Amino acid sequence: MPFREISSKMIEARVAPGQRLFSQRGAMIAYQGQVTFTPNAQGGQGGIGSMIGRRLAGEAAPLMTVEGDGTVLFGHGGHHVEVIELAGDTLCVEADRLLAFDGTLEQGTMFMGSQGGVMGMVRGQVTGQGLFTTTLKGHGSVAVMAHGGVIQLPVTPGNPVRVDPQAYVAHHGNVQNKLSTALGWRDMVGRGSGEAFQLELSGQGMVFVQASEEKL
């Protein structure tokens, strides 16, 4: 169920009988056809374990199930929207960045401590996103939100990408992340406030960053 970009801040999704998609509540702008919108307390397809994990971390993203036959326009808060196509791989994305995604994708959560140990947990606190992040796996489309637009940076073996943690949006592929300290780095190079940390992503894949350190 591919999404069509109407503008940098709006997408159109085609909903067909027998198919469904999930979107952030309040993201529907307009629609045509016979389309229904149902609040989804489970937060997509992650199941009860996924829901409990995020509830404990205070990170549940309120979603709604979209079904029927028609077209829907999505946008939220005037944020820029980026469509990411998955071809069987897994996307890691902050929950509040999700605008809409295919119902065929398998949703779950990942404990950030599993990538980088204690520093992975610190990363969650620095970014303000907590200790868990959302994972989406399979074949389909995902629309994510960002401040000031999104750019894609390739991550290749031996060439890690280092980003301001608050500019991070998502990543996919065989990518590992860790948080490292760099005294004076943010004061001298980055524009974020707070501790001097940088997020290092290594391996093989793609990382998506926004042109701002603003939180959604």
N, CA and C atoms as a LAMMPS dump frame, in Angstrom:
ITEM: TIMESTEP
0
ITEM: NUMBER OF ATOMS
648
ITEM: BOX BOUNDS ff ff ff
-5.0000000000000000e+02 5.0000000000000000e+02
-5.0000000000000000e+02 5.0000000000000000e+02
-5.0000000000000000e+02 5.0000000000000000e+02
ITEM: ATOMS id mol type element x y z
1 1 1 N 0.846 -1.19 0
2 1 2 C 0 0 0
3 1 3 C 0.883 1.242 0
4 2 1 N 1.437 1.6 -1.143
5 2 2 C 2.364 2.74 -1.178
6 2 3 C 1.655 4.05 -0.867
7 3 1 N 2.396 4.972 -0.242
8 3 2 C 1.889 6.311 0.028
9 3 3 C 2.362 7.25 -1.075
10 4 1 N 1.519 8.204 -1.425
11 4 2 C 1.888 9.191 -2.432
12 4 3 C 2.108 10.53 -1.736
13 5 1 N 3.26 11.124 -1.967
14 5 2 C 3.568 12.416 -1.345
15 5 3 C 2.85 13.534 -2.085
16 6 1 N 1.942 14.187 -1.381
17 6 2 C 1.206 15.316 -1.96
18 6 3 C 2.044 16.577 -1.876
19 7 1 N 2.716 16.749 -0.761
20 7 2 C 3.638 17.859 -0.538
21 7 3 C 4.66 17.388 0.478
22 8 1 N 5.543 18.277 0.887
23 8 2 C 6.558 17.877 1.864
24 8 3 C 5.957 17.607 3.235
25 9 1 N 4.665 17.978 3.424
26 9 2 C 4.048 17.833 4.732
27 9 3 C 2.746 17.038 4.702
28 10 1 N 2.484 16.377 3.575
29 10 2 C 1.231 15.65 3.459
30 10 3 C 1.387 14.456 2.514
31 11 1 N 0.729 13.344 2.861
32 11 2 C 0.731 12.17 1.999
33 11 3 C -0.698 11.708 1.744
34 12 1 N -0.865 10.956 0.668
35 12 2 C -2.143 10.341 0.356
36 12 3 C -1.973 8.827 0.4
37 13 1 N -2.912 8.138 1.05
38 13 2 C -2.87 6.685 1.142
39 13 3 C -4.127 6.102 0.515
40 14 1 N -3.969 5.074 -0.286
41 14 2 C -5.094 4.361 -0.875
42 14 3 C -5.456 3.19 0.015
43 15 1 N -6.696 3.143 0.463
44 15 2 C -7.184 2.064 1.305
45 15 3 C -8.089 1.176 0.462
46 16 1 N -7.81 -0.118 0.406
47 16 2 C -8.58 -1.055 -0.402
48 16 3 C -9.271 -2.073 0.499
49 17 1 N -10.394 -2.628 0.05
50 17 2 C -11.091 -3.64 0.857
51 17 3 C -10.176 -4.81 1.194
52 18 1 N -10.239 -5.248 2.434
53 18 2 C -9.405 -6.358 2.871
54 18 3 C -8.021 -5.947 3.314
55 19 1 N -7.692 -4.663 3.18
56 19 2 C -6.411 -4.155 3.626
57 19 3 C -6.635 -3.127 4.733
58 20 1 N -5.57 -2.82 5.44
59 20 2 C -5.667 -1.804 6.487
60 20 3 C -4.322 -1.136 6.666
61 21 1 N -4.36 -0.002 7.297
62 21 2 C -3.127 0.679 7.684
63 21 3 C -3.338 1.288 9.051
64 22 1 N -2.24 1.701 9.653
65 22 2 C -2.293 2.353 10.954
66 22 3 C -1.756 3.772 10.815
67 23 1 N -2.335 4.678 11.576
68 23 2 C -1.838 6.053 11.564
69 23 3 C -1.89 6.615 12.973
70 24 1 N -1.15 7.686 13.169
71 24 2 C -1.209 8.376 14.453
72 24 3 C -2.586 9.016 14.585
73 25 1 N -3.151 8.943 15.768
74 25 2 C -4.467 9.549 15.977
75 25 3 C -4.386 11.053 15.739
76 26 1 N -5.401 11.56 15.08
77 26 2 C -5.447 12.982 14.783
78 26 3 C -4.706 13.367 13.527
79 27 1 N -4.156 12.362 12.8
80 27 2 C -3.359 12.673 11.608
81 27 3 C -4.191 12.743 10.334
82 28 1 N -5.454 12.287 10.386
83 28 2 C -6.3 12.34 9.199
84 28 3 C -6.683 13.786 8.892
85 29 1 N -6.412 14.217 7.663
86 29 2 C -6.763 15.568 7.246
87 29 3 C -8.066 15.574 6.455
88 30 1 N -8.213 14.623 5.533
89 30 2 C -9.425 14.514 4.716
90 30 3 C -9.452 13.123 4.097
91 31 1 N -10.636 12.686 3.674
92 31 2 C -10.706 11.39 2.989
93 31 3 C -11.897 11.357 2.043
94 32 1 N -11.828 10.448 1.093
95 32 2 C -12.904 10.197 0.154
96 32 3 C -13.206 8.712 0.139
97 33 1 N -14.466 8.351 -0.015
98 33 2 C -14.851 6.953 -0.068
99 33 3 C -15.399 6.458 1.252
100 34 1 N -15.536 5.147 1.352
101 34 2 C -16.075 4.504 2.548
102 34 3 C -14.913 4.033 3.414
103 35 1 N -14.46 4.906 4.287
104 35 2 C -13.292 4.633 5.122
105 35 3 C -13.686 4.759 6.585
106 36 1 N -13.207 3.822 7.399
107 36 2 C -13.477 3.867 8.836
108 36 3 C -12.173 4.047 9.608
109 37 1 N -12.285 4.717 10.757
110 37 2 C -11.142 4.987 11.615
111 37 3 C -11.479 4.485 13.017
112 38 1 N -10.656 3.561 13.518
113 38 2 C -10.924 2.935 14.817
114 38 3 C -9.732 3.089 15.738
115 39 1 N -9.935 3.649 16.944
116 39 2 C -8.817 3.738 17.899
117 39 3 C -8.244 2.356 18.165
118 40 1 N -6.936 2.265 18.218
119 40 2 C -6.256 0.984 18.387
120 40 3 C -5.477 0.998 19.683
121 41 1 N -6.053 0.397 20.722
122 41 2 C -5.399 0.399 22.035
123 41 3 C -4.155 -0.462 22.064
124 42 1 N -4.052 -1.423 21.12
125 42 2 C -2.9 -2.315 21.117
126 42 3 C -1.678 -1.678 20.495
127 43 1 N -1.843 -0.523 19.828
128 43 2 C -0.691 0.12 19.212
129 43 3 C -0.18 -0.651 18.023
130 44 1 N -1.1 -1.105 17.135
131 44 2 C -0.682 -1.805 15.928
132 44 3 C -0.652 -3.303 16.129
133 45 1 N 0.332 -3.977 15.55
134 45 2 C 0.385 -5.43 15.57
135 45 3 C 1.394 -5.981 16.558
136 46 1 N 1.845 -5.162 17.471
137 46 2 C 2.902 -5.603 18.355
138 46 3 C 2.451 -6.584 19.414
139 47 1 N 1.127 -6.703 19.651
140 47 2 C 0.651 -7.635 20.654
141 47 3 C 0.765 -7.061 22.053
142 48 1 N 0.301 -7.848 23.014
143 48 2 C 0.222 -7.358 24.379
144 48 3 C 1.59 -7.101 24.985
145 49 1 N 2.59 -7.927 24.643
146 49 2 C 3.928 -7.714 25.189
147 49 3 C 4.509 -6.403 24.729
148 50 1 N 4.303 -6.098 23.438
149 50 2 C 4.801 -4.843 22.899
150 50 3 C 4.121 -3.673 23.576
151 51 1 N 2.803 -3.788 23.775
152 51 2 C 2.057 -2.701 24.38
153 51 3 C 2.525 -2.462 25.814
154 52 1 N 2.684 -3.553 26.589
155 52 2 C 3.105 -3.414 27.978
156 52 3 C 4.481 -2.763 28.055
157 53 1 N 5.392 -3.191 27.179
158 53 2 C 6.732 -2.626 27.181
159 53 3 C 6.715 -1.133 27.021
160 54 1 N 5.894 -0.663 26.084
161 54 2 C 5.868 0.775 25.859
162 54 3 C 5.097 1.499 26.946
163 55 1 N 4.044 0.868 27.482
164 55 2 C 3.312 1.51 28.565
165 55 3 C 4.22 1.726 29.767
166 56 1 N 5.041 0.713 30.077
167 56 2 C 5.945 0.84 31.215
168 56 3 C 6.914 1.986 31.005
169 57 1 N 7.307 2.208 29.759
170 57 2 C 8.256 3.282 29.475
171 57 3 C 7.564 4.598 29.21
172 58 1 N 6.222 4.606 29.232
173 58 2 C 5.48 5.83 28.988
174 58 3 C 5.607 6.304 27.561
175 59 1 N 5.744 5.358 26.627
176 59 2 C 6.028 5.732 25.252
177 59 3 C 4.987 5.227 24.263
178 60 1 N 3.785 4.887 24.716
179 60 2 C 2.777 4.372 23.804
180 60 3 C 2.387 5.449 22.798
181 61 1 N 2.431 5.096 21.526
182 61 2 C 2.022 6.027 20.49
183 61 3 C 0.564 5.741 20.154
184 62 1 N -0.359 6.662 20.413
185 62 2 C -1.773 6.41 20.133
186 62 3 C -2.012 6.265 18.635
187 63 1 N -2.499 5.089 18.239
188 63 2 C -2.716 4.801 16.835
189 63 3 C -4.185 4.589 16.549
190 64 1 N -4.542 4.672 15.272
191 64 2 C -5.88 4.286 14.845
192 64 3 C -5.752 3.38 13.628
193 65 1 N -6.69 2.433 13.521
194 65 2 C -6.743 1.523 12.389
195 65 3 C -7.602 2.15 11.301
196 66 1 N -7.092 2.131 10.081
197 66 2 C -7.803 2.732 8.946
198 66 3 C -8.155 1.613 7.968
199 67 1 N -9.443 1.452 7.665
200 67 2 C -9.907 0.392 6.78
201 67 3 C -11.017 0.903 5.878
202 68 1 N -11.309 0.144 4.821
203 68 2 C -12.417 0.501 3.938
204 68 3 C -12.001 0.552 2.486
205 69 1 N -12.591 1.485 1.76
206 69 2 C -12.338 1.625 0.332
207 69 3 C -12.338 3.109 -0.019
208 70 1 N -11.162 3.681 -0.21
209 70 2 C -11.077 5.105 -0.524
210 70 3 C -9.665 5.626 -0.413
211 71 1 N -9.529 6.925 -0.333
212 71 2 C -8.224 7.571 -0.184
213 71 3 C -8.253 8.491 1.035
214 72 1 N -7.113 8.58 1.715
215 72 2 C -7.009 9.39 2.929
216 72 3 C -5.782 10.282 2.832
217 73 1 N -5.928 11.522 3.245
218 73 2 C -4.806 12.445 3.336
219 73 3 C -4.347 12.505 4.789
220 74 1 N -3.037 12.357 4.994
221 74 2 C -2.47 12.399 6.333
222 74 3 C -1.429 13.513 6.452
223 75 1 N -1.403 14.13 7.607
224 75 2 C -0.396 15.126 7.963
225 75 3 C -0.577 15.418 9.438
226 76 1 N 0.426 16.014 10.068
227 76 2 C 0.288 16.25 11.502
228 76 3 C 1.205 17.387 11.954
229 77 1 N 0.609 18.401 12.524
230 77 2 C 1.378 19.477 13.134
231 77 3 C 2.237 20.284 12.186
232 78 1 N 1.999 20.164 10.892
233 78 2 C 2.835 20.876 9.93
234 78 3 C 4.236 20.318 9.811
235 79 1 N 4.465 19.099 10.346
236 79 2 C 5.791 18.486 10.265
237 79 3 C 6.068 17.984 8.853
238 80 1 N 7.323 17.965 8.485
239 80 2 C 7.717 17.374 7.219
240 80 3 C 7.519 15.856 7.291
241 81 1 N 7.179 15.283 6.155
242 81 2 C 6.899 13.849 6.087
243 81 3 C 7.86 13.185 5.108
244 82 1 N 8.389 12.044 5.505
245 82 2 C 9.267 11.251 4.654
246 82 3 C 8.708 9.838 4.556
247 83 1 N 8.59 9.313 3.33
248 83 2 C 8.095 7.96 3.123
249 83 3 C 9.284 7.02 2.952
250 84 1 N 9.295 5.958 3.734
251 84 2 C 10.366 4.956 3.697
252 84 3 C 9.76 3.635 3.238
253 85 1 N 10.371 3.029 2.229
254 85 2 C 9.899 1.748 1.713
255 85 3 C 10.747 0.623 2.302
256 86 1 N 10.076 -0.364 2.879
257 86 2 C 10.768 -1.518 3.436
258 86 3 C 10.592 -2.714 2.508
259 87 1 N 11.669 -3.453 2.312
260 87 2 C 11.655 -4.629 1.431
261 87 3 C 12.105 -5.853 2.215
262 88 1 N 11.387 -6.138 3.286
263 88 2 C 11.707 -7.296 4.094
264 88 3 C 12.635 -7.01 5.251
265 89 1 N 13.138 -5.79 5.362
266 89 2 C 14.046 -5.464 6.453
267 89 3 C 13.284 -4.822 7.601
268 90 1 N 14.014 -4.392 8.618
269 90 2 C 13.422 -3.827 9.828
270 90 3 C 13.799 -2.365 9.971
271 91 1 N 12.81 -1.54 10.252
272 91 2 C 13.028 -0.118 10.507
273 91 3 C 12.892 0.139 11.994
274 92 1 N 13.882 0.811 12.582
275 92 2 C 13.809 1.266 13.967
276 92 3 C 13.484 2.747 13.935
277 93 1 N 12.411 3.144 14.594
278 93 2 C 11.954 4.528 14.521
279 93 3 C 11.337 4.928 15.858
280 94 1 N 11.566 6.174 16.263
281 94 2 C 10.962 6.663 17.49
282 94 3 C 9.439 6.694 17.323
283 95 1 N 8.701 6.233 18.333
284 95 2 C 7.262 6.058 18.227
285 95 3 C 6.535 7.338 17.826
286 96 1 N 6.945 8.472 18.391
287 96 2 C 6.207 9.695 18.085
288 96 3 C 6.53 10.249 16.703
289 97 1 N 7.458 9.597 15.988
290 97 2 C 7.779 10.017 14.627
291 97 3 C 6.846 9.381 13.596
292 98 1 N 6.118 8.339 13.99
293 98 2 C 5.284 7.615 13.047
294 98 3 C 4.042 8.417 12.672
295 99 1 N 3.84 8.589 11.378
296 99 2 C 2.615 9.221 10.893
297 99 3 C 1.63 8.153 10.435
298 100 1 N 2.092 7.215 9.6
299 100 2 C 1.241 6.127 9.107
300 100 3 C 2.141 5 8.593
301 101 1 N 1.589 3.776 8.591
302 101 2 C 2.353 2.65 8.045
303 101 3 C 1.401 1.527 7.649
304 102 1 N 1.869 0.703 6.72
305 102 2 C 1.091 -0.421 6.224
306 102 3 C 0.731 -1.391 7.339
307 103 1 N -0.502 -1.895 7.291
308 103 2 C -0.935 -2.872 8.268
309 103 3 C -0.272 -4.214 8.094
310 104 1 N 0.395 -4.442 6.967
311 104 2 C 1.1 -5.705 6.737
312 104 3 C 2.412 -5.774 7.501
313 105 1 N 2.909 -4.654 7.962
314 105 2 C 4.182 -4.63 8.672
315 105 3 C 4.008 -5.132 10.1
316 106 1 N 4.967 -5.894 10.545
317 106 2 C 4.96 -6.425 11.907
318 106 3 C 5.576 -5.406 12.845
319 107 1 N 4.804 -4.985 13.839
320 107 2 C 5.272 -3.964 14.766
321 107 3 C 5.757 -4.585 16.061
322 108 1 N 6.833 -4.038 16.598
323 108 2 C 7.355 -4.502 17.868
324 108 3 C 8.093 -3.387 18.57
325 109 1 N 8.772 -3.733 19.638
326 109 2 C 9.589 -2.757 20.358
327 109 3 C 10.97 -3.347 20.579
328 110 1 N 11.94 -2.469 20.684
329 110 2 C 13.302 -2.888 20.958
330 110 3 C 13.812 -2.117 22.157
331 111 1 N 14.336 -2.837 23.12
332 111 2 C 14.938 -2.216 24.293
333 111 3 C 16.279 -1.648 23.882
334 112 1 N 16.445 -0.338 24.029
335 112 2 C 17.655 0.297 23.538
336 112 3 C 18.904 -0.165 24.267
337 113 1 N 18.737 -0.743 25.45
338 113 2 C 19.892 -1.285 26.148
339 113 3 C 20.517 -2.448 25.394
340 114 1 N 19.739 -3.062 24.47
341 114 2 C 20.276 -4.193 23.721
342 114 3 C 21.236 -3.745 22.642
343 115 1 N 21.276 -2.457 22.354
344 115 2 C 22.234 -1.927 21.391
345 115 3 C 23.083 -0.881 22.098
346 116 1 N 24.156 -1.329 22.671
347 116 2 C 25.066 -0.398 23.32
348 116 3 C 25.08 -0.505 24.822
349 117 1 N 24.358 -1.482 25.4
350 117 2 C 24.386 -1.682 26.841
351 117 3 C 23.901 -0.454 27.591
352 118 1 N 24.641 -0.101 28.633
353 118 2 C 24.26 1.043 29.454
354 118 3 C 24.196 2.309 28.618
355 119 1 N 25.13 2.454 27.681
356 119 2 C 25.126 3.659 26.85
357 119 3 C 23.883 3.712 25.972
358 120 1 N 23.364 2.545 25.599
359 120 2 C 22.127 2.524 24.838
360 120 3 C 20.981 3.084 25.657
361 121 1 N 20.97 2.767 26.943
362 121 2 C 19.932 3.295 27.821
363 121 3 C 20.109 4.799 28.017
364 122 1 N 21.355 5.23 28.146
365 122 2 C 21.616 6.661 28.28
366 122 3 C 21.111 7.396 27.048
367 123 1 N 21.297 6.768 25.871
368 123 2 C 20.818 7.377 24.636
369 123 3 C 19.323 7.676 24.73
370 124 1 N 18.559 6.728 25.269
371 124 2 C 17.126 6.933 25.395
372 124 3 C 16.803 8.136 26.254
373 125 1 N 17.569 8.327 27.316
374 125 2 C 17.326 9.458 28.196
375 125 3 C 17.751 10.772 27.553
376 126 1 N 18.856 10.754 26.821
377 126 2 C 19.353 11.978 26.188
378 126 3 C 18.392 12.468 25.116
379 127 1 N 17.862 11.532 24.319
380 127 2 C 16.964 11.93 23.242
381 127 3 C 15.581 12.257 23.759
382 128 1 N 15.269 11.866 24.992
383 128 2 C 13.939 12.105 25.522
384 128 3 C 12.94 11.061 25.078
385 129 1 N 13.405 9.993 24.402
386 129 2 C 12.499 8.982 23.882
387 129 3 C 12.358 7.785 24.821
388 130 1 N 13.091 7.762 25.911
389 130 2 C 12.978 6.646 26.827
390 130 3 C 13.869 5.484 26.428
391 131 1 N 13.559 4.292 26.96
392 131 2 C 14.429 3.139 26.788
393 131 3 C 14 2.223 25.65
394 132 1 N 12.857 2.47 25.052
395 132 2 C 12.353 1.611 23.996
396 132 3 C 12.212 2.388 22.693
397 133 1 N 12.337 1.69 21.582
398 133 2 C 12.051 2.291 20.285
399 133 3 C 11.181 1.315 19.505
400 134 1 N 10.437 1.803 18.538
401 134 2 C 9.522 0.977 17.763
402 134 3 C 10.251 0.319 16.597
403 135 1 N 9.895 -0.928 16.298
404 135 2 C 10.424 -1.604 15.127
405 135 3 C 9.273 -1.974 14.196
406 136 1 N 9.499 -1.833 12.896
407 136 2 C 8.542 -2.234 11.87
408 136 3 C 9.277 -3.122 10.882
409 137 1 N 8.72 -4.306 10.632
410 137 2 C 9.419 -5.287 9.814
411 137 3 C 8.508 -5.833 8.725
412 138 1 N 9.077 -6.026 7.513
413 138 2 C 8.33 -6.633 6.42
414 138 3 C 8.439 -5.853 5.135
415 139 1 N 7.418 -6.005 4.297
416 139 2 C 7.352 -5.294 3.02
417 139 3 C 6.217 -4.271 3.094
418 140 1 N 6.532 -3.024 2.892
419 140 2 C 5.498 -2 2.941
420 140 3 C 6.074 -0.613 3.113
421 141 1 N 5.171 0.338 3.304
422 141 2 C 5.548 1.751 3.394
423 141 3 C 5.362 2.28 4.804
424 142 1 N 6.255 3.185 5.185
425 142 2 C 6.178 3.86 6.475
426 142 3 C 6.358 5.349 6.24
427 143 1 N 5.476 6.156 6.789
428 143 2 C 5.603 7.612 6.705
429 143 3 C 6.018 8.133 8.074
430 144 1 N 7.165 8.81 8.136
431 144 2 C 7.667 9.346 9.397
432 144 3 C 7.679 10.869 9.34
433 145 1 N 7.643 11.484 10.529
434 145 2 C 7.606 12.944 10.622
435 145 3 C 8.926 13.49 11.15
436 146 1 N 9.219 14.723 10.773
437 146 2 C 10.459 15.349 11.222
438 146 3 C 10.331 16.864 11.132
439 147 1 N 11.186 17.545 11.864
440 147 2 C 11.284 19.004 11.761
441 147 3 C 12.267 19.369 10.648
442 148 1 N 11.859 20.225 9.746
443 148 2 C 12.789 20.772 8.761
444 148 3 C 13.216 19.826 7.664
445 149 1 N 12.527 18.707 7.507
446 149 2 C 12.876 17.773 6.444
447 149 3 C 13.819 16.68 6.911
448 150 1 N 13.941 15.642 6.096
449 150 2 C 14.746 14.463 6.432
450 150 3 C 15.775 14.212 5.338
451 151 1 N 16.972 13.826 5.737
452 151 2 C 17.973 13.383 4.771
453 151 3 C 18.387 11.958 5.131
454 152 1 N 18.815 11.21 4.113
455 152 2 C 19.253 9.835 4.304
456 152 3 C 20.774 9.777 4.203
457 153 1 N 21.378 9.125 5.161
458 153 2 C 22.828 8.973 5.171
459 153 3 C 23.168 7.492 5.153
460 154 1 N 23.925 7.029 4.16
461 154 2 C 24.285 5.613 4.109
462 154 3 C 25.294 5.26 5.19
463 155 1 N 25.111 4.083 5.779
464 155 2 C 26.054 3.544 6.752
465 155 3 C 26.713 2.331 6.098
466 156 1 N 28.025 2.364 5.945
467 156 2 C 28.748 1.272 5.291
468 156 3 C 29.845 0.758 6.221
469 157 1 N 30.268 -0.497 6.034
470 157 2 C 31.31 -1.057 6.892
471 157 3 C 32.574 -0.192 6.89
472 158 1 N 33.03 0.133 8.071
473 158 2 C 34.232 0.941 8.208
474 158 3 C 33.99 2.43 8.099
475 159 1 N 32.745 2.823 7.813
476 159 2 C 32.406 4.244 7.685
477 159 3 C 31.172 4.564 8.52
478 160 1 N 31.309 4.596 9.846
479 160 2 C 30.159 4.899 10.705
480 160 3 C 29.683 6.339 10.511
481 161 1 N 28.427 6.56 10.842
482 161 2 C 27.836 7.895 10.797
483 161 3 C 27.587 8.351 12.229
484 162 1 N 27.996 9.557 12.543
485 162 2 C 27.792 10.113 13.878
486 162 3 C 26.841 11.297 13.776
487 163 1 N 25.796 11.258 14.608
488 163 2 C 24.771 12.303 14.524
489 163 3 C 24.451 12.838 15.909
490 164 1 N 23.875 14.02 15.922
491 164 2 C 23.328 14.575 17.144
492 164 3 C 22.146 13.684 17.539
493 165 1 N 22.112 13.135 18.759
494 165 2 C 21.035 12.222 19.139
495 165 3 C 19.639 12.794 18.938
496 166 1 N 19.471 14.102 19.125
497 166 2 C 18.142 14.687 18.986
498 166 3 C 17.774 14.942 17.534
499 167 1 N 18.712 14.772 16.602
500 167 2 C 18.408 14.889 15.187
501 167 3 C 18.074 13.536 14.567
502 168 1 N 18.304 12.475 15.333
503 168 2 C 18.027 11.112 14.848
504 168 3 C 16.528 10.894 14.67
505 169 1 N 16.148 10.26 13.545
506 169 2 C 14.749 9.934 13.273
507 169 3 C 14.54 8.424 13.223
508 170 1 N 15.332 7.718 12.428
509 170 2 C 15.139 6.279 12.25
510 170 3 C 16.361 5.686 11.562
511 171 1 N 16.423 4.347 11.525
512 171 2 C 17.442 3.676 10.734
513 171 3 C 16.943 2.283 10.36
514 172 1 N 17.502 1.727 9.298
515 172 2 C 17.206 0.337 8.966
516 172 3 C 18.441 -0.309 8.372
517 173 1 N 18.394 -1.634 8.306
518 173 2 C 19.552 -2.389 7.852
519 173 3 C 20.261 -3.029 9.029
520 174 1 N 21.419 -3.589 8.769
521 174 2 C 22.225 -4.219 9.82
522 174 3 C 23.082 -3.148 10.489
523 175 1 N 22.429 -2.343 11.303
524 175 2 C 23.078 -1.178 11.896
525 175 3 C 23.086 -1.304 13.417
526 176 1 N 24.237 -1.051 14.01
527 176 2 C 24.359 -1.013 15.465
528 176 3 C 24.571 0.441 15.882
529 177 1 N 24.039 0.785 17.044
530 177 2 C 24.244 2.161 17.506
531 177 3 C 24.817 2.171 18.908
532 178 1 N 25.602 3.191 19.17
533 178 2 C 26.123 3.388 20.513
534 178 3 C 26.277 4.877 20.749
535 179 1 N 26.192 5.242 21.999
536 179 2 C 26.33 6.639 22.381
537 179 3 C 27.714 6.844 22.961
538 180 1 N 28.388 7.887 22.514
539 180 2 C 29.713 8.177 23.044
540 180 3 C 29.784 9.635 23.462
541 181 1 N 30.659 9.909 24.382
542 181 2 C 30.832 11.282 24.834
543 181 3 C 31.896 11.961 24.002
544 182 1 N 31.709 13.236 23.794
545 182 2 C 32.7 14.028 23.06
546 182 3 C 32.698 15.409 23.693
547 183 1 N 33.569 15.603 24.641
548 183 2 C 33.59 16.845 25.403
549 183 3 C 33.704 18.043 24.476
550 184 1 N 32.737 18.933 24.582
551 184 2 C 32.749 20.141 23.769
552 184 3 C 32.209 19.952 22.374
553 185 1 N 31.89 18.694 21.978
554 185 2 C 31.443 18.442 20.595
555 185 3 C 30.181 19.205 20.26
556 186 1 N 29.183 19.15 21.147
557 186 2 C 27.925 19.818 20.831
558 186 3 C 28.059 21.326 20.912
559 187 1 N 28.906 21.787 21.809
560 187 2 C 29.096 23.234 21.904
561 187 3 C 29.827 23.775 20.686
562 188 1 N 30.753 22.985 20.159
563 188 2 C 31.58 23.463 19.059
564 188 3 C 30.991 23.159 17.685
565 189 1 N 30.311 21.996 17.546
566 189 2 C 29.843 21.551 16.236
567 189 3 C 28.332 21.481 16.165
568 190 1 N 27.708 20.706 17.079
569 190 2 C 26.263 20.544 17.053
570 190 3 C 25.571 21.756 17.627
571 191 1 N 24.243 21.755 17.505
572 191 2 C 23.486 22.892 18.002
573 191 3 C 22.571 22.509 19.152
574 192 1 N 22.605 21.229 19.564
575 192 2 C 21.755 20.788 20.654
576 192 3 C 22.26 21.305 21.986
577 193 1 N 21.4 21.173 23
578 193 2 C 21.803 21.611 24.337
579 193 3 C 21.94 20.391 25.227
580 194 1 N 22.569 20.548 26.365
581 194 2 C 22.709 19.442 27.297
582 194 3 C 24.084 18.82 27.238
583 195 1 N 24.145 17.542 27.596
584 195 2 C 25.427 16.86 27.671
585 195 3 C 26.07 16.719 26.294
586 196 1 N 27.383 16.506 26.3
587 196 2 C 28.115 16.363 25.032
588 196 3 C 28.106 14.898 24.621
589 197 1 N 27.105 14.497 23.857
590 197 2 C 26.983 13.13 23.375
591 197 3 C 26.835 13.131 21.864
592 198 1 N 27.276 12.04 21.248
593 198 2 C 26.989 11.837 19.836
594 198 3 C 26.592 10.377 19.639
595 199 1 N 25.678 10.149 18.714
596 199 2 C 25.194 8.81 18.431
597 199 3 C 25.956 8.268 17.228
598 200 1 N 26.624 7.138 17.429
599 200 2 C 27.414 6.535 16.363
600 200 3 C 26.687 5.304 15.824
601 201 1 N 26.455 5.269 14.508
602 201 2 C 25.794 4.144 13.863
603 201 3 C 26.769 3.495 12.904
604 202 1 N 26.952 2.188 13.056
605 202 2 C 27.916 1.469 12.238
606 202 3 C 27.278 0.212 11.655
607 203 1 N 27.935 -0.358 10.646
608 203 2 C 27.42 -1.557 10.009
609 203 3 C 27.07 -1.316 8.558
610 204 1 N 25.886 -1.775 8.152
611 204 2 C 25.437 -1.637 6.765
612 204 3 C 23.965 -1.283 6.76
613 205 1 N 23.64 -0.091 6.252
614 205 2 C 22.24 0.307 6.213
615 205 3 C 22.079 1.777 5.915
616 206 1 N 21.028 2.355 6.492
617 206 2 C 20.698 3.753 6.229
618 206 3 C 20.178 4.391 7.513
619 207 1 N 20.583 5.629 7.757
620 207 2 C 20.073 6.374 8.895
621 207 3 C 19.381 7.624 8.379
622 208 1 N 18.276 7.974 9.003
623 208 2 C 17.489 9.146 8.636
624 208 3 C 17.611 10.184 9.742
625 209 1 N 17.982 11.392 9.368
626 209 2 C 18.132 12.461 10.356
627 209 3 C 17.34 13.671 9.893
628 210 1 N 16.892 14.455 10.873
629 210 2 C 16.134 15.667 10.563
630 210 3 C 17.041 16.881 10.633
631 211 1 N 16.584 17.941 9.98
632 211 2 C 17.382 19.165 9.923
633 211 3 C 17.094 20.058 11.121
634 212 1 N 17.021 19.457 12.292
635 212 2 C 16.716 20.209 13.504
636 212 3 C 16.97 19.318 14.705
637 213 1 N 17.195 19.928 15.887
638 213 2 C 17.31 19.167 17.108
639 213 3 C 16.022 19.264 17.921
640 214 1 N 14.968 19.827 17.322
641 214 2 C 13.689 19.983 18.004
642 214 3 C 12.995 18.655 18.146
643 215 1 N 12.361 18.446 19.296
644 215 2 C 11.539 17.267 19.506
645 215 3 C 10.147 17.517 18.944
646 216 1 N 9.453 16.441 18.584
647 216 2 C 8.086 16.583 18.097
648 216 3 C 7.137 16.785 19.244
